[in-house]
Amino acid sequence: MIEIRNLTVDLGSFLLRDVNLTVEKGEYFIILGPTGAGKTILLESIAGLYPIRSGQIWLEGREVTRLEPEKRGIGFVYQDYVLFPHLSVKDNLTFGLRQRRRPKEEVQRTAEWVGDLLGVNHLLERRPDTLSGGERQKVALARALSVSPQVLLLDEPLSALDPQTREGVQQELRRLHQRLQPTIIHVTHDFEEAIALGDRIAVLNEGRILQVGTPEEIFRQPNSEFVARFSLTRNIFAGDVRQGADESTLFAIDNTEFEVVTVLRGRLHASIRPEDILVSREPVVSSARNRLKGTIAAVADRGSTVNLTVSTPLDFVCLVTRRSFDEMDLQKGGEVYITFKASSVHVF
């Protein structure tokens, strides 16, 4: 288990402030945030690469705040791999073990084990500059795992890869975690990557943790406008929540009202994910309590899906499949109905 207590790191031009996190043993934990949020600084602070201004870092029940990096039992994989270009893949894999003066038999056995685990045994005699991006990333992972770290830190490990290779390495990471159950802290700015891999996610911005939760909680129940926007909710409104007729609860903004499910009252925010809104040419009969008539103000083609901006006059961003878009013959300026459940609206 990793426990970070009131951690503050002052780099002059950037301040990581009062970070509190607990990562359970064997958990795949994601630190998610935009460029410049402080994600890598937090990761490197856990590894011991920055002096701590205040706070504590605990690893498996022992405080390591002032401990040298090489004594923490941490493996680190950087975004750009940082492989030794003059060494073969095999020598890269076994570098940490040889630095620790392990017996030759153990070094050879470990090289074969991690090479087989990551599927790079056929690359052992090659140099890093002859490898593809995906192969270099696998070698970097194998090198980090070779020293049996208590914690594996991954700094945007997929960001430099093309989409197809990224998907393959993502599957490799998922398989490795299922097989070995290491404690992993993975930094990324990609929300879809975080959802696909993380057991839990911490959203970081401007050096502060804004929300910690499961992917479903971050995805469906953002606690702030920033988290809602960063998780691609898109439909975020500021308005008033009040009691309606028949024990209903209404969210009102300008001249538009829709039903919500919440015990909160007063001036608040509401968010609705684009995929939770049904778009139709005619009114739809359903259990959903909210139905608004509007005009398509914008169309954004995303290949297999299409984002529609529907003005009711409030602007709602809605997601439809390419097939639905074509079958309904939707066009900018056309009239449509949007329908969504009261329970699909998150109030915060």
N, C-alpha and C positions, 0 to 999 in steps of 0.2 A: 504494500500500500504506500502511496505517496500522499503526504499532507503538506500543504503550503499554507503558512499562517502569516497574515498581515505583511506580505512581502512587498518591499519597496526597493526599486533599483533606480538610481539617479545617474543618467549618462550625460547630464548637462543639457543636451538638445532634446532629450526624451526622458520621460518619467513613467516608470511602471509603478502603479500606486495601489497599495493595500489589497493585494491579490490574496484571496482565500480560496483554496481548492482542495478537494479530497478525491483521489483517484484510487479505486479499489484494485486489489491484486487480481491480475488477469483481465482487467478491463481494457477495452479499446476506446480511448478517450480522445475526443477531437477538440482542438482549440481553433475556433473559426472567427475570422474577422477580415476586414479589408486590408489592403496594402498600407503599411505604416501604423497599424494598430498596436504593434508591440509583440506579435506572436513569436517571432524568432528570438527576441530578447528574453521573453519568458522561458522559452525552451533552453536557451543557452545559460540562463540563470540556474535552472534546475540542474544542468550539467556541470555547473561550477565555473563558468567562463567569465562571469562578471562579479565584481565585489557587491555584496548585499548591503544596502544602506540600513535597512531594518527588516525585521521579520525572521522567520525560520523555515527551513526545508527539512522534512523528515522522510526517510526512506526505510521501509520495513522496520519501523519502530526505533530507528536511531537517527539522531540529528546529524545532518551532513552539511549544514549551512556554510561552515568554514573549511570543509574537507576538500582536499585536492581532487580535481576532476578524475584522475586515473584511479582513485580509491573509492569512487562512488558506486561502481558496478553498473555503469550506464553505457548503453550503446547508442551512437548518434549517426544518423544518415542525413546528410545535407542534400539540398535541392540539386546542387551541381556535382553530387557523388563524391568529389575529392578523393579520387583514386590516385595512387602513385603511378605516374605514367611510365616510369623506367622499370617497374616491376611487372612480372607476369600476373595473370589472374590468380594463380595459386599462391604466389608470394603476397599479393594483396590480401587474400583471404586469411592467410596465416600470420600476418604481420603482428597483430596484437598478441598472439600466443608466443611468438618468438621473442617479443619484447619482454614477456613475462618469464622467459627462459623455460618454457614447458619442454618435456621430453620429446624427442623426434617422433616417437611412435604416436604420442598424443596429437602432435601437430598434423601428422599424416592422416590419422584417423578422423580428426575434426575436419580437415580439408575435404576429405571424401564425403563426410556426412553432410556438411552444409552445401557442398557442390551438388550432391544428389537431391537435397531438400529443395534447392532453388533451380535445379535443372541446368546447372552450368558446368558440369564435369567435363563436357566436351570442349570447354573454353579455357581450361586450366593453363595451357601453355601459351595462350595469346596475350597480347598487350592491350591495355584499355583503349588505346586510340584506334584499334581495329574492330571495336565492338559497336553495336547499335545502342541507341539511348536506353531501350528496354533492357538490353543485356548488361549495360553498365549499372543500371539501377538494381538489377538482381545481384550483381557482384557486390555492390555497396551494402545491400541487405545481408548477404551471406557473410561479409566481413564483420558487420556489427554483431551478428548472431554467433560468430565463431568463439567469442569470449564468454558466452553464456551470461549475458547481462541480466540484471534484475529488472531493468526498465529499458525499453527501446524508444528512443526519441526520433521522430521522423519530421524533417523540416520541408514541407511542400514536396513530397517525394514524387508526385505525378505531374507537376506543373510544366516541366520541360519536355513532356512526351506528347507525341501526336495522339489524336483521339483513340485510334485502334490499339496502339501500344499501351496507352493509359488504362484502357479497359482491361487488358491482359494483366498488367501489374496490379491493378486494383483487385482482380480475382485472386492473384497470387498472395496479396496481403491478407485477404479474407481467409484463404486456405491455411496460410501460416498461423494465423491467430487461432483458428479452430483446432489446429493440430497441436501447437505448442503452448497455447494459452499464456503468452507473455503479457506483461503490462505494457501497453503501448500508448504514448502520447503523440498524436499526429496533428501537425499544424497545416491548415489550408485556408484559402479564401474562397474555395469552391463549395457552394451549399449542397449541390447534388452529391459530391464526393463525401461530404460529412454525413449526409443522410444514409448513403450506401454502406459506410464502414463503421460509424460510431455507435457504441453502446450508449454513450452520453456525449453531450456537446456543451462547451463553454463558449459563449459569444464575447469576444474581446474587441474593444474600440477605445482608441486614445489612452491606452495604458490601463484601462479598467475593465473588470469583468461585469458584463451587463446582465447576463442570464445563464444559468446552468440547468440543463434538463435533458430528457430523452429526445431523440430526433422528433418524435411525435409532439412533445410539449413545445419544442422550439418552433416546429412547423405550424402547429395548430393554435398554440397559445402564447404568442409573443407578448412580452411584458412591457414593451416600449415601441415607439414609432420606429426607432432605428432598427431594432431586431425584426420587426414586421417587414420593413422595406428590404433589409438585407436577405431575408428568407423568401423574397420575391412574392410577398402577399399582394402587392400592387394596389389593391383597393383599401385605402386607409382614410377614414373620415373622422373629423372632430365634430361632435354634436352633443345633444342633451338626451339623457336616458330618463324616461318618465313612465308613470303608470298609465296604461291605456284601459280601454273598456274590456269587460269580460276577463279580468285578471291578466290581461296581456301586458307585455312590457314593450315600449316603443323607443326606437332611436330616431331622433328628429334632427334634421339638418336642412336649413333653409326651408323650402316648401315640400320636402320629401320626408316620408316616414316609412320605416319598416320594422317588423317585429324582431325581437331578440330574446335570448334566454339568459338572464342575469339577475342577480339580487342587487347589483350596484345601481346607484342613482346619481344624477348630477351631470356635470360637464365631463365627458369622457371621450375615448376613441373607440371606433369599431373597425374591424378588418374582416375582409371576405376574400378567400382565395379564388383566383380566376376559374379554377377547375370545378369549384363548387357552385357555379352559376350555370343554369341551363338556358340556352338560347333557342328560341323557336319562332316560326313565322306566325303562328296562331297561339292564342292562350292555351296553356297546358293545364289539364285537370289533374291535380296531384295533392298530396298531403302538405306540400310546401306552402307556407303561409304568406310568402312575399312574392308578388308579381308586379312588375313595372313595365310600362310600354316606353320604348325609346327608339332612337335613330342611330344607325351605325355611323360613327364620326370618323373612325380610322380603322384600317386593316393592316396588320403586321404579319406577313407570311413567315413561318418558322419551319417550313418543310412539311413534316408530318402533322404539324398542328398550326393553327392560325389564332393570333390574338386579335380580338375585336374590342374596340372602345365604343361602348354604347352610351349615348347621352340620354338621360331620363327626366330632367336635365342634368342630374348628377352624372358624372362620368364613371362608368363601371368597365374595368378590363375583364373580358371573358375569354375563356379558352375553348375552342372547338377543334375537333379533328378535321384534317383536310377533307376526308370523305363527307362529313356532315356539312362542311362549308360549301362543297360543290353540289351536294344533293339539294340543299336549301337555296342554292343560287344566291348566296349572300353577297351584297355589294355595298360599298360606301354610299350612304344616303338612304339605304333601305330601312323600312320600319320592322322592328322585331320586338318580341317580349323576352324579358329575362325573369327567371324564377329561381328562388333559393330558399332554403329552410331557415327558420329562425335559429336553429341550433348550429348552423354553419357560420353564423356571425360571432366573432370573438370580440368581447368588450373588455377594454383595459383602460 
